[in-house]
Each structure stands twice: as C-alpha cells, then as structure tokens.
C-alpha cells in the first residue's frame, strides 16, 4: 500500500512502517501545502493512506470526496520514543481502513 507521512510527524516514522511503499511530505517537496491541496496531490500521486497527527484535518476535509484514507495519531508527543510503540496499531489501522475514511490511533 502507498502511504504518505505528514510533516506533523517525524520523518523517521516513515521507516517504521515496514511492508508498505512509504514516502513523506518532505520527500515529495509538499511542505507547507494546505491540507486540501496536499491530500489531492497525494491522491494524484497514487497515495492510498495519509498518516498525520493534525487533529484539525478531520473537521476540514471531506475525505470521501477526495478519495483518500487517513490514519490520525492522537494523544502522544511527536517524538519517536513515544510514537514507536504505536506502530503496530498504525499498521493494523492501515490494514483495515477504507478509502474516504479516517481511523484514530491513540497513544
């Protein structure tokens, strides 16, 4: 599955998502794009799942219209030592998420 890790998460988090084709907002040179523009660019690039810690995203975008799945990581600091224990939960969410839906993984 093609995944995109948002700039709200450490770049190193992408390496933890083994078994998937993972890129980052930074690697795609999409830093600073507004969420709607970013998600549409991701879909155009063949991204299936967007992984973010941006809690506002779920209230700002119509994911079904855009056609991308989102995994939202909440209640955890933005440090690898805090995020690493959540990797199995994120991978489980990725395995069951559907396009146009949002799943929350809480720390």
Buried (B, 14 or more C-beta within 10 A) or exposed (E): BEBBBBBBBBEEBBEBBEEBEBBBBEEBEBEEBEBBEBBBBBBEEEBBBBBBBBEEBBEEBEBEEBBBBBBBBBEBEEEBEEBEEBBEBBBEBBEEBEEBBBBBBEE
